[in-house]
């Protein structure tokens, strides 16, 4: 039985094991393979079932020749000879005098315009994917309901035609000053106020829209076709069940509504056409406003414009999972195997594509996903790009220790990314941090994608790389949304937070703080070797706070790398101490809630921001 089970696992691309971050081979137990097969819908309960499953098994995903690739991703000609810079931020975090208590697409356009005029070539944001309009508590951009559609909470209502004509306009905006001034985003209030405005605007549209706007909306619906109808239907159903005291998770709905093709769902469509139409219309508005942000970015001189982010998976509660389809592995979760920082491994709670399901559908769901996300992007980041080659699957009812790697058709998927990047004229960055398969990054770069290099991890035997040692075909950054800001790293804010939330023992905290002091000294020495600062390294490293001089030196250091793109966090440009997200926490840390320290209108008067822009414009002139 074990031999046949092993053969079956091979047919479905389940790996025998993996090389850990310490270089050790870790075997995947046969029992874990059996559970992963069950998550794939393969019957393995008895000898007879295994025999039958072998007879019905597809041909194994071949070990493809990836040394020579037939296609290479899009690179604009100017990027071959030029190194450029841009800034990244969380869209929700933007403050302005005109938003509704949360950053919106108008703020994104404003930021892009300001940065473009200062010499930046792109502005990046975390995923803008659709979350759950009926549940304001679901705020992680990396756990979306759908990756094919946008989050309507980023619509700027007062930019929608007809807003000034609304009879209740003054009432709608009465709470905005309070929402804007709050340190953290009040998601329930923001959703309540924005939805009230959008409801009123939809009624205005249905009665007063121009013929041109009606035609544009109908063309959008035809273009998005069934996918849009399914998404809008899910949103209307979720809203309905929440209003009755239920939840957005489709698995909690009455059984007859859990199947998209059921008679109950068809009856719901007939009885709630107007509400389904409302959620479809929201997607059209979001698409219009995001397109406007990209257009304004380019008009301001940005050669790339918007740099968007594609999450690695979707929530099992959302519309993509509800619609099902062979390409969606609803019984599996994505995660990471155990390592030194997470001995129990990681379960990200997201569902992956099924490699066999993708093959059955000729990879159209994957191509469609790329198209939808490159639609208004000049650059796009693939979160956990190793998913093009393999993903760590965890059966739904198991923990991360019971998972294993599942192989994907790497060459095919990589070449599809290259094809779509040319169609959209979109530069692609593959996030290749973590446990990376041997040769993966080199292959990705040969396919025309950029690698992703972070200052904190760019070391050899503990010592920080000098600028010349960075990869040319890469995007470099000081930090990311999941890591401490430069100031937070210097002060150990991330370590103290992990201690505060009980994620580690007191002794671990002490060891990590001592290690951070040593790392600070190594960074200072690297900056001195690059002749960017002078003085006594131990004395400089012992400072409690990161000085502005040192922060500017770090950015000058990274500016001098050969990496084609340099992404500066807006939080670092404003010397923020706290990071956007603390991995491994949900409610213990204010993840995805913190706003930037100043209004967009105040950026020109912020001294550190101005000094940093001058460094960037000098080191990487347009």
C-alpha positions in Angstrom: 0.0 0.0 0.0 2.8 2.4 0.9 4.5 1.9 -2.5 1.2 2.6 -4.4 0.5 5.6 -2.2 3.9 7.0 -2.9 3.3 6.5 -6.7 0.0 8.4 -6.4 1.7 11.2 -4.5 4.2 11.5 -7.3 1.4 11.7 -9.9 0.0 14.7 -8.1 3.3 16.5 -7.6 3.7 16.0 -3.8 7.3 16.3 -3.0 9.3 13.8 -0.9 10.7 16.6 1.3 12.6 19.8 1.2 15.9 21.4 2.2 15.5 23.6 5.3 17.0 27.0 5.8 19.9 25.3 7.7 20.6 23.0 4.7 19.2 19.8 6.2 16.9 17.5 4.2 13.5 17.1 5.8 11.4 14.1 4.7 7.7 14.5 4.1 5.9 11.5 5.9 3.7 9.3 3.8 0.9 10.0 6.2 1.2 13.8 5.3 1.2 12.9 1.6 -2.0 10.9 2.1 -3.8 13.8 3.8 -2.6 16.2 1.1 -4.0 13.8 -1.5 -7.4 13.9 0.3 -7.2 17.7 0.2 -6.9 17.4 -3.5 -10.0 15.3 -3.6 -8.1 12.0 -4.3 -9.6 8.9 -2.7 -7.0 7.1 -0.6 -9.1 5.5 2.2 -8.5 1.9 1.2 -6.4 -0.3 -1.1 -9.2 -0.4 -3.6 -9.6 3.3 -3.6 -5.9 3.8 -4.0 -5.9 1.4 -7.0 -8.7 3.2 -8.6 -7.1 6.6 -7.9 -3.9 5.4 -9.6 -5.9 4.3 -12.6 -7.5 7.7 -12.9 -4.4 9.8 -12.0 -3.2 12.4 -14.4 0.3 12.3 -15.9 2.8 13.7 -13.3 3.8 17.3 -13.7 7.2 16.8 -15.5 10.5 18.1 -14.2 10.8 20.7 -16.8 13.9 22.1 -18.5 14.0 25.6 -17.2 17.6 26.4 -18.3 16.3 27.7 -21.5 13.0 29.7 -21.6 11.1 30.6 -24.7 9.9 33.9 -23.3 11.2 36.7 -21.1 9.1 39.3 -19.2 8.7 42.9 -20.1 11.5 45.4 -19.5 11.2 48.9 -20.8 14.3 49.9 -22.7 15.1 52.8 -20.4 15.3 50.4 -17.4 18.3 48.6 -19.0 20.5 51.6 -18.4 18.8 53.5 -15.7 18.2 52.9 -12.0 15.1 54.5 -10.6 13.4 55.1 -7.3 9.9 55.2 -5.9 8.0 55.0 -2.6 5.7 52.4 -1.1 3.0 52.7 1.4 -0.3 51.2 2.6 -3.1 52.9 0.8 -5.4 52.8 3.8 -2.8 54.7 5.9 -2.7 57.9 3.8 -4.0 61.0 5.5 -5.4 63.9 3.6 -7.8 66.8 4.2 -10.3 65.3 1.8 -10.5 61.6 2.5 -13.2 59.8 4.5 -11.0 58.5 7.4 -9.1 56.0 5.2 -6.7 56.5 2.3 -8.5 56.3 -1.1 -7.8 56.2 -4.8 -7.8 60.0 -5.0 -5.1 60.1 -2.3 -3.1 57.5 -4.3 -3.3 59.8 -7.4 -2.3 62.8 -5.3 0.7 61.0 -3.8 1.8 59.7 -7.2 1.5 63.2 -8.7 3.6 64.7 -5.9 6.3 62.1 -6.1 6.3 62.1 -9.9 7.1 65.8 -9.9 10.0 65.1 -7.4 11.6 62.6 -9.7 10.1 59.3 -8.5 9.1 56.7 -11.2 6.6 54.6 -9.2 4.4 54.5 -6.1 3.7 51.1 -4.6 0.9 49.8 -2.4 0.0 46.6 -0.7 -2.8 44.5 -2.4 -5.9 46.4 -3.3 -7.9 43.1 -3.6 -11.6 42.8 -2.6 -12.0 42.0 1.1 -15.5 41.7 2.7 -17.8 44.7 2.5 -20.2 43.1 4.9 -17.6 42.6 7.6 -15.4 45.6 8.4 -13.3 43.5 10.7 -11.7 41.7 7.8 -8.9 44.1 7.1 -5.8 42.2 6.0 -5.0 43.0 2.3 -3.2 39.6 2.1 -6.3 37.6 3.0 -8.8 38.7 0.3 -12.2 37.4 -0.7 -11.1 37.7 -4.4 -7.9 38.7 -6.0 -9.6 39.5 -9.3 -11.6 42.5 -8.0 -10.9 45.7 -6.0 -11.7 46.8 -2.5 -14.5 49.4 -2.9 -13.7 51.0 0.5 -10.9 52.8 -1.4 -13.5 54.6 -3.6 -13.6 58.4 -3.0 -17.3 59.0 -2.9 -17.1 62.8 -3.4 -15.3 62.1 -6.8 -18.3 60.2 -8.1 -20.6 62.1 -10.4 -23.7 63.3 -8.6 -22.2 63.7 -5.2 -22.8 67.4 -5.0 -26.4 66.9 -5.9 -27.2 64.4 -3.1 -29.9 65.9 -0.8 -28.3 64.3 2.3 -24.7 65.3 1.3 -24.1 67.4 4.5 -25.3 64.6 6.7 -23.0 62.1 4.9 -19.9 64.2 5.5 -20.7 65.3 9.1 -18.5 62.6 10.7 -15.5 63.0 8.4 -13.4 65.4 10.5 -13.5 63.0 13.4 -12.6 60.0 11.2 -9.7 61.9 9.6 -8.2 63.0 12.9 -8.2 59.5 14.5 -4.7 57.9 14.9 -6.0 54.5 13.8 -8.6 53.7 11.2 -12.1 53.3 12.6 -13.1 50.6 10.1 -16.7 50.1 11.2 -17.5 53.8 11.1 -15.6 54.3 7.8 -17.6 51.4 6.2 -20.9 52.7 7.6 -20.4 56.3 6.3 -18.9 55.3 3.0 -21.6 52.7 2.2 -24.3 55.2 3.0 -22.8 57.6 0.5 -22.3 54.9 -2.1 -25.9 53.7 -1.7 -27.1 57.2 -2.3 -24.8 57.6 -5.3 -26.0 54.3 -6.8 -29.6 55.5 -6.6 -28.6 58.7 -8.3 -26.8 56.8 -11.0 -29.8 54.5 -11.8 -32.0 57.6 -12.2 -29.7 60.3 -13.6 -26.6 58.7 -15.3 -25.6 60.1 -18.7 -25.9 57.8 -21.7 -22.1 57.8 -21.9 -21.8 56.6 -18.3 -24.4 53.9 -18.8 -22.6 52.6 -21.9 -19.3 52.6 -20.1 -20.7 50.6 -17.2 -22.4 48.1 -19.5 -19.1 47.7 -21.4 -17.3 47.0 -18.1 -19.9 44.4 -17.2 -19.6 42.7 -20.5 -15.8 42.6 -20.2 -15.8 41.1 -16.7 -18.8 38.9 -17.6 -19.6 35.9 -15.4 -16.7 36.6 -13.0 -18.2 39.9 -12.0 -21.7 38.5 -11.7 -20.5 35.8 -9.3 -18.5 38.2 -7.2 -21.3 40.7 -6.9 -23.7 37.9 -6.1 -21.5 36.7 -3.3 -21.3 40.2 -1.8 -25.1 40.6 -1.9 -25.5 37.2 -0.2 -22.9 37.9 2.4 -24.6 41.3 3.1 -28.0 39.6 3.4 -26.9 36.9 5.9 -25.0 39.4 8.0 -28.1 41.6 8.2 -29.9 38.5 9.6 -27.3 38.0 12.3 -25.1 35.6 10.3 -21.6 35.8 8.9 -19.8 36.5 5.6 -18.3 33.0 5.5 -20.2 31.1 2.9 -19.6 27.8 4.8 -21.9 29.2 7.6 -24.8 29.9 5.3 -27.8 27.6 5.0 -26.7 24.6 3.0 -28.8 25.4 0.0 -26.8 28.7 -0.5 -23.4 27.1 -0.3 -23.7 25.9 -3.9 -23.5 28.7 -6.5 -25.7 26.7 -8.9 -28.5 25.9 -6.4 -32.1 26.8 -7.0 -32.0 28.8 -3.8 -29.2 31.0 -5.1 -31.0 31.5 -8.4 -34.1 32.6 -6.5 -32.0 35.0 -4.5 -30.7 36.6 -7.7 -34.2 37.2 -9.0 -35.3 38.7 -5.7 -32.2 40.9 -5.1 -31.2 42.1 -8.6 -30.8 45.7 -7.5 -28.4 44.8 -4.7 -26.3 42.5 -6.9 -26.2 45.4 -9.4 -25.0 47.7 -6.7 -21.9 45.6 -5.9 -21.2 45.2 -9.6 -21.4 49.0 -10.0 -18.9 49.5 -7.1 -16.3 47.5 -9.0 -16.8 49.8 -12.0 -16.3 52.9 -9.8 -13.2 51.4 -8.2 -11.7 50.5 -11.6 -12.3 54.0 -12.9 -10.6 55.7 -10.0 -7.7 53.3 -10.0 -7.2 53.9 -13.7 -7.3 57.6 -13.0 -4.5 57.3 -10.4 -2.3 55.5 -12.9 -3.0 58.0 -15.6 -2.2 60.9 -13.3 1.0 59.2 -12.1 2.2 58.9 -15.7 1.2 62.5 -16.5 3.3 63.6 -13.5 6.4 62.0 -15.2 6.5 58.6 -13.6 7.7 56.0 -16.1 6.2 53.1 -14.2 3.4 54.7 -12.2 1.5 52.3 -9.9 3.3 49.3 -8.5 0.7 46.9 -7.3 0.9 43.7 -5.2 -0.7 40.3 -5.9 -1.3 38.2 -2.8 -0.4 34.5 -2.9 -3.8 33.1 -2.0 -7.4 33.9 -1.0 -9.5 33.4 2.1 -11.5 30.1 2.3 -14.5 32.3 3.4 -14.7 34.4 0.3 -16.2 34.7 -3.1 -13.4 32.8 -5.0 -13.8 29.9 -2.7 -17.6 30.0 -2.8 -17.6 29.9 -6.6 -15.4 26.9 -6.4 -14.2 25.4 -9.7 -11.5 22.8 -10.3 -8.7 25.4 -10.2 -9.4 26.2 -6.5 -8.1 23.8 -3.8 -10.7 24.6 -1.1 -9.6 21.8 1.3 -6.0 23.0 1.5 -4.2 25.9 3.2 -0.9 27.6 2.2 1.8 28.0 4.8 5.5 27.5 5.5 7.4 24.6 7.0 9.0 24.8 10.5 12.1 26.9 10.8 14.2 28.5 13.6 11.8 31.4 14.1 8.6 29.3 13.8 9.3 25.7 15.1 5.7 24.8 14.5 5.6 26.1 11.0 3.2 28.6 9.6 -0.4 28.3 8.4 -1.4 31.4 6.5 -5.1 30.4 6.3 -5.2 30.9 2.5 -6.3 28.5 -0.2 -4.1 27.9 -3.3 -4.7 27.1 -6.9 -4.8 23.4 -7.7 -2.1 22.6 -10.2 -4.2 19.8 -11.7 -7.3 22.0 -11.8 -5.3 24.7 -13.6 -4.2 22.2 -16.2 -7.8 21.1 -16.7 -8.8 24.7 -17.4 -5.7 25.4 -19.5 -4.5 27.8 -16.9 -7.1 30.4 -17.8 -7.8 31.2 -14.1 -4.1 32.0 -13.6 -3.9 34.1 -16.8 -7.1 36.0 -15.9 -5.7 36.7 -12.4 -2.5 38.2 -13.9 -4.6 40.3 -16.4 -6.9 41.7 -13.8 -4.0 42.7 -11.6 -1.8 44.2 -14.3 -4.8 46.1 -15.8 -3.7 49.5 -14.2 -0.2 48.6 -13.1 3.2 49.7 -14.5 4.8 47.2 -12.1 3.5 44.3 -10.1 4.9 42.3 -7.2 4.2 38.6 -6.9 3.9 37.8 -3.2 5.7 34.6 -2.4 6.8 34.1 -6.0 8.0 30.6 -5.2 4.4 29.6 -5.6 5.1 29.5 -9.3 7.3 26.5 -8.6 5.9 25.0 -5.4 3.7 25.7 -2.4 3.6 24.3 1.1 0.2 22.7 1.4 -1.4 22.0 4.8 -4.6 19.9 4.8 -7.6 21.9 6.1 -7.8 20.1 9.5 -4.1 19.7 10.1 -1.4 21.9 11.5 1.7 23.1 9.7 3.7 20.1 10.8 1.4 17.9 8.7 2.1 19.7 5.5 4.3 19.2 2.4 5.3 20.8 -0.8 3.2 20.5 -3.9 4.9 21.1 -7.3 3.5 23.4 -9.9 4.4 23.6 -13.6 7.1 26.2 -13.1 8.1 26.8 -16.6 4.6 27.1 -17.9 3.5 29.5 -15.2 6.7 31.6 -15.5 6.2 32.0 -19.2 2.6 32.9 -18.7 3.7 35.7 -16.4 6.2 36.8 -19.1 3.5 36.8 -21.8 1.0 38.8 -19.7 3.7 41.3 -18.6 4.3 42.1 -22.3 0.6 42.4 -23.0 0.2 44.9 -20.1 3.7 46.5 -20.4 4.1 45.7 -16.7 7.4 45.1 -14.9 7.2 42.1 -12.6 9.0 41.7 -9.2 9.0 38.2 -7.7 9.1 38.3 -3.8 11.8 35.5 -3.3 12.4 35.8 0.4 12.3 32.8 2.8 13.0 29.2 2.0 13.8 29.5 -1.7 14.3 26.4 -3.9 17.8 26.0 -5.3 18.2 28.0 -8.5 14.8 29.6 -8.3 15.9 33.2 -8.2 18.3 32.7 -11.1 15.6 31.1 -13.2 13.1 33.9 -12.3 15.6 36.5 -13.4 16.3 34.7 -16.6 12.6 34.9 -17.3 12.8 38.7 -17.0 11.4 39.1 -13.5 13.2 41.2 -10.9 14.3 39.7 -7.6 13.4 41.3 -4.3 16.2 42.3 -2.0 15.7 43.7 1.5 18.5 45.4 3.5 18.0 43.3 6.6 18.6 40.0 4.8 21.3 41.1 2.3 24.3 39.7 4.1 27.1 37.2 3.8 28.3 35.4 7.0 26.4 38.0 9.0 28.1 41.1 7.3 25.9 43.4 5.3 26.6 43.4 1.5 28.3 46.4 0.1 26.2 48.2 -2.6 28.1 46.6 -5.5 27.2 43.1 -4.2 23.5 43.5 -4.8 21.8 41.9 -7.8 21.3 44.2 -10.8 18.1 42.6 -11.8 16.3 43.4 -8.6 14.2 45.8 -6.6 15.9 46.8 -3.3 14.2 48.2 -0.2 15.2 49.0 3.3 12.2 47.2 4.9 8.7 45.9 4.1 5.2 46.0 5.7 5.9 42.8 7.6 9.2 44.0 9.0 10.1 46.8 11.4 10.7 50.3 9.9 14.3 51.4 9.9 13.7 53.4 13.0 11.8 50.5 14.6 14.6 48.0 13.7 17.2 50.3 15.3 15.2 50.7 18.5 14.1 47.0 18.6 10.5 47.9 18.4 9.6 44.6 16.7 11.4 42.6 19.4 9.6 44.4 22.2 6.3 43.9 20.5 6.8 40.1 20.2 7.7 40.1 23.9 4.6 42.3 24.7 2.2 40.0 22.9 3.7 36.8 24.4 5.1 35.5 21.2 8.4 34.6 22.8 10.0 34.0 26.2 11.8 36.8 28.2 15.1 35.1 27.6 14.5 35.1 23.8 13.8 38.8 24.0 17.1 39.4 25.8 19.1 37.4 23.3 17.4 39.1 20.3 18.0 42.6 21.7 21.7 41.7 22.2 21.8 40.4 18.7 20.2 43.6 17.4 22.9 45.6 19.0 25.5 43.6 17.2 23.6 44.0 13.9 23.4 47.8 14.3 27.2 47.8 14.7 27.6 45.7 11.6 25.3 48.1 9.6 27.3 51.1 10.8 30.5 49.4 9.8 29.0 48.7 6.3 28.1 52.4 6.0 31.6 53.4 7.0 33.2 51.0 4.5 31.0 52.7 1.8 32.4 56.0 3.1 29.0 57.4 3.9 29.5 58.1 7.6 32.5 58.8 9.9 33.1 58.3 13.6 33.5 55.5 16.2 31.3 52.6 15.0 30.5 51.2 18.5 29.6 54.6 19.8 27.3 55.4 16.8 25.7 51.9 17.1 25.0 52.4 20.8 22.7 55.4 20.2 19.2 54.7 21.4 17.6 56.5 18.4 18.3 56.3 14.7 19.6 59.8 13.8 18.4 61.5 10.6 22.0 61.6 9.4 22.2 57.8 9.7 18.7 57.2 8.1 19.8 59.4 5.1 23.1 57.5 4.9 21.2 54.1 4.7 19.1 55.4 1.8 22.2 56.8 0.1 23.8 53.3 0.6 20.8 51.5 -1.0 20.6 54.1 -3.8 24.1 53.2 -4.9 23.2 49.5 -5.5 23.0 48.3 -9.1 19.4 47.2 -8.4 17.1 48.6 -11.1 14.4 49.7 -8.7 14.7 51.2 -5.2 11.5 51.2 -3.1 11.6 53.6 -0.2 8.9 53.1 2.5 6.9 56.3 3.1 7.0 55.4 6.8 10.8 55.5 6.7 10.8 58.8 4.8 8.8 60.1 7.8 10.9 58.3 10.5 7.9 56.2 11.7 8.7 53.8 14.5 5.9 51.3 14.1 5.5 48.7 11.3 2.2 48.1 9.4 1.9 44.4 10.3 3.4 42.2 13.0 3.3 38.6 11.5 1.8 36.0 13.8 -0.6 38.4 15.4 -4.3 39.3 14.8 -5.7 41.5 17.5 -2.6 41.8 19.7 -1.0 44.4 17.5 -2.8 47.2 15.5 -2.2 45.5 12.2 -3.3 47.3 9.0 -4.8 50.2 11.1 -2.1 52.8 11.6 -2.0 56.0 9.6 1.0 57.9 8.4 2.1 60.8 10.6 1.3 63.7 8.3 -1.3 64.8 5.8 -0.3 64.5 2.1 -0.7 68.2 1.8 2.0 68.7 4.5 4.7 66.5 2.8 6.4 69.4 1.1 7.1 71.0 4.5 8.4 67.9 6.1 12.2 68.4 6.5 13.3 64.7 6.6 11.0 63.9 3.7 12.5 66.7 1.7 16.1 65.8 2.6 15.5 62.2 1.7 13.9 63.1 -1.7 17.0 65.2 -2.4 19.3 62.2 -1.7 17.2 60.0 -4.0 17.0 62.6 -6.8 20.8 63.1 -6.6 21.8 59.4 -6.5 19.2 58.2 -9.0 18.3 61.2 -11.2 15.6 60.7 -13.8 
